[in-house]
Amino acid sequence: MTVSDAGPQRVDALEGRVVAGPVGAGSKSQREAVWIETAQGRYLLRRRTGPSHGDATLARYVGLRVVCSGFIVGTSLLADRIDVIGPGV
């Protein structure tokens, strides 16, 4: 099974460091996005109830360690909950 044919995967207490960086390099949709880097991988971080691009609320988490609950869909983490647990390391 590849990432593209996997359905949403529920995650609880996924811990990682939030960073900002480019997504879609070389395409028309190239932009700066917010990512979460975890032991399991790097995921584009989105709030499930937030906009798909340009979510200013996520910017406050950049540089911090967080724990998230939500769904992994492809290469994105759609977070229902984001809690700060400390400064990024």
N, C-alpha and C positions, 0 to 999 in steps of 0.2 A: 504494500500500500504506500502510495506517495502522499506528501503533504497536501497536494491539490485535491485528492479524492477522499481525504479524511473529513469526517464531520466535526462539528464543534466539540472540543474536549473541555469539560469542566475542570477548573483548577481552584484549589483553596490554599491560601497561605503560600503563594509563589513569591519568593523573595529575590530581590535584585537591586541593581543600581540604575537610576534613571539618567539618561544622557540625551543630548540633542545631536542630530546629525542628518546628513542628506539621505533622501530616498528617491528612487526613480532616476538615478543619474543618467544623463544623456537622452531622456525622454521629455515629452511635452509636460508631463506631470512632475518633473523634478522639483523638489521642495525640501525645506528643512522640516524634520519631524522629530517627535519624541519617542525614544526607544527605552525598553527595559532590558538590561543585560543580566541574565540569570545563569545558574549552573547548567540549566537545561538548554539554553540557547538565547538568542537575541530576538526580541519581538517588538514590532511596532506597537506602541502603547496608545490605546484609545479608551475613552470612557464610553461605556455602552450607551449611555443617554446623551453623549456629547456629539459635536460635529465630527465628520470624518476627516476634515483637514482644518488646521489652524485653531485648535482648541487651546485658547490662552490659559485655561485652568490648569492644564498639564505642565505648563512652563514652571510653575512654582515647585514642582518635584525634581527638576533637573539638578543633578549634583547630590541627590539624597538617596539613601537606601530606603526601600519601601517593601511592604508586603501587600500583595494583591490577591483578590478573588475575582473570578469571572470565567471567561471562556477563551480558549485558544482556538482561533479560526485561521488556518493557513499559517501565515507569518505574523499575525496580529494577536495581541491580547486585548480583548474587549473587557475592560474592568468594570465590575459592579461596585467594587470597594478598593480604595487605595489608602493605606495607612503608612505614615512615616515612622521608621524605626531608628533612624540615625543619619549622620552625615555619610556621604559617599566615601568609599575607601579607594 
